[in-house]
């Protein structure tokens, strides 16, 4: 991969803010893409606790043009931007801020990134029944995107956290026209709803490294024609995906959503088409090392 050779007073600055940020792949992904397109831009990671002043600095520094936002700031940062699309207001969090014509515009790319991953896999959502395991931050972004843009038949939410579950269910019912159902995540509920699910999306950390042998779905519940999407991307193939693969089902790895959300951010940052293959290679190299 090429490397940057110079930084000038005209270099545009982009950043990740969060806490922690030390293990983020974002600088490698974005800088690799900037260099590949020969853009005078640089991307750095900042460990930030004071979100308000970080956004004040972004306003004050002319060359500071864009920001990725990670935990724990995705909700708080919404207070300090000028514009947010309605879908992201309903979701209740954003992961991207850009400065355009002096205004700070905030939006999310997790939901669209998931939708793109589903589309890229050749999965048609219209009229399909979706079973979503988990009702946390990732689930909110994906659920609202599917409910508003996926033309799905029904969305069933299961979670062990009844507060999260109730909040997301109510927000979806008031903010979208989709058919929404929900219940406590337990083996009986999984068995009941797997019977009619066309697309299963795991938005829980179950199966994430180091607990790589964990799964929420027993083997016997899978049926022909289902699609399984796991947002966990470390490991690249979770036990849930291994189970689905063994049954001959179509699977969507979480790394696809991760790559897509970065691509969507980059294209807004750079106002140019992203070098998708290069960005994918950076991610896969990092995750495989």
N, C-alpha and C positions, 0 to 999 in steps of 0.2 A: 504493500500500500504506500502511496506517496505521502510525504509529510509536508507540513507547512514550512515555508522558508522565511516568511517575514510577517511582521505585524506593523501596520501603519496607523496614522491618526484617523484614517478613513475606515479602518477595520470595524465591522459591525460585531457587537458582542451579544452572545446568547448564553443563558445560564440555566442550571438546575438549582432550585432551592429546596431544602428539606432538612431532615435530621433523623437518621444519619444519611450521608450521601457517599461515603467512602467507597462503597462497593458498586456504585451505579455504573451501568454500561453506557449511559447516555452520552458522556463526552466522547467516547471512542466511536459511537455510532454517528453522531452528528458531525464531528470533526472529519471523520473519514469521508462523509458525503460532501462536506464543504470543499475539501481538497480535491475530490474527484471532479467536481463541477467548476473548479478554479474560481471559487467565490472568496472574496476578501471578508471572511467571517470566522469567528472563533467561538467555541462553546466551552464553558467552564462550570465546575460544580462548586456551590457554596453551601456550607453548613449554616443554616439560618434559624434563629429563634424569633427574631423581631420581624415579622412579616410586613407589618405596616411600613416600617422604615425601608425595608428592602424594596417595596413598590415605590416609595417616595424617591429612592435612589434611581430606580428605573426611569421614572419621569424626568429626573433632573439631568441624567447623563444621555446626551444626544445619541451616542453610538449604541446605547443599550436598547436593543430592539425586540428581544423575545425571551421568554422564560418558560421552562418546564417546572411544574410544581409537584412534589411528591409528599409522602407522609412526613409530618402530621398536618400539613398546611392546606390541603385541598379544599377545605370548607372555609377556613378563616380568610383566605386570600380573596374570596368573593366580595368581601366588604370593601376592598380597596381598588376595584377596577370600575371602569365607566360603563361598559356594556357587557351583557351576558345573554346568549340566546335563551329563549323560553325553555327549550328542552333541558338545558343545563341547570336552569333555575329549579326546575322540577326535580332533577336528579339530586341537586343540593351540593354539588362539588364540581370543581374544574381542575384540569391538570396542565393548562396552557394559558399563557398571557402574551399577547403581542401588542406592540405600540404602533399604531397607524394613525397618521394625521394628528399626532399629539394626544390621542386617546388610548387608554389601556382597555383592550378587549379580551375578555376571558371566555374560555370554552373548554370542552372536554373532548378527548380523542379515544378514550377507552371504549365507549359504546360503538362509535363508528368503526373503530378498529376490529371489534368483535363481529360487527355486521359484515365487514369486508371479508374477514376470515371465513365466515359462513358462506358468503357468495362465491368466494374464490374456490371453495370446496365443491361447488356445484350444487349446493343445497337450496332448494326453493322453499321459502318460508310460508307462502300464502296458504292459509287454512290449516297450518300444522299446529299440533299440540306440543307445547314446550314445557318441560319439567325442569325447574331451576332449583338446584340444591344450594342453599345459602341466600341470605338477604342483606349482606353487608355492602361495603362500598362498591366493589366490582359488580355485584349483582344489581345494584341500583342503576349503574350506568348502562349495563347490558339490557336490563329489563325495560327501562324507559325507551331505549333505542328500538328494541324489537316491538314494543307495544305501539310506538308511534309510527315506525317506518317499515315494519316487517309484515304487516297484514296477516298476523298469526291468527290461528283459530282460538286458542286458549293458552293462558300462561298460569301454571301452578307453581307456587313458591313454597318451599319447605325450609325451615330453619329451627335450630334449638333455642335461639334467642327470640322470645315471643315479642319483646319490645321492638326489635328491628323488623320482625315479620309484620307486626301490626302497622307500623309506620309506613313501610314500603307498600304494603297492600293498599292502605288508605290513600297514599299519594298516587299510586297507579290508577286506582279507581276514579279519583277526582281529576287526574291530569291527563288521562287517555281514555279512548273508547274501547279498549281491549277487554276481553272477558278474563277476569282475574279470579283465581282461587288460591287459598293458602292453608297451611297446616303445620303442626309441629313435626320437625324432622325426626323420624324414628323408623325402625324397620318395617312396621306395618304400613306407614304412610308411603314409604318408598315402594313397597310391593304393590300397593293399591294404584299408585299413579304411573308406575312403570308400564302397567298394562295398556295404557292409552297414549303414552308419550311417543311422539315422533322424533323429537330432539331433546336430548338430556344434556344440561349444562351444569358442570360442577363449578360453583363459585365459592366453595369452602377451601380451607387450606389442607383438607384431608388428601393425603398422597404426596404432599410436598416433602422435599428433602429436609430432615433425615428420615422421616416416617414413610418411606417409599413403598411399603407393603400394605398400606392402609387403603381401604375403599369403602364407599357407602352403598355400593350396589352388588349384591350377590350374583354370581354367574348365571343362575337359572332364571333371572328376571329379564335378561336381554331377549329381544325378539327380532326377527328378520325385518330389515328395512329401517331400523332405527339409526340415528346419527348421534354420536357422542362427542361432546366438546368439553375439554377440561381446561380451565383458565390457568391452572398451575403449569409453569414452564420449567421448573427445576425439581425433578428430572424432566428431560425432554419427553420421555414416555412414562406417564404415571401408570400405576396398576390399573386404574379405571380404563385407560386407553389400551393397555395390554389385554384386558378382559374383552373389550369390544373388538379389538383386532382379531382375537382368537375366535370370535363368533362370526367373523367376516363382515363386520359392520363398518360403515364409513366413520372415520375419526377426524377430529380437528384438534391438533395440539395447541396448548396455550401460547407457545412461542409465536404462533401466527398472529394472534391478537397483539402480543407485545411488539412485534416488528411493525405491524400495521399502524399502531398508535404512534410509534416513532416516525414512521413515514408521513403520516398526516400532519404531525407537528412540523417536521422538516419542510414540507411543501408550503406550509403557511409562513414559516420563518424565511425561507429562501425565495418564495414566490417563483419556484421552478419545480420541474418534475424531479422527484427523488430518484437516486440511483439505487433502486430496490435490491438488486442482486448484491451489490457491495454491502449495503446495510444488513442484509440477511446474513452474509458471510461473516461480518463482524460479530453479530450476535451468536451465531452458531459456533464460531471459534472460541468466544468467551465462555459459552456454556459447556463446551466440550473439553475445555482445558482443566 
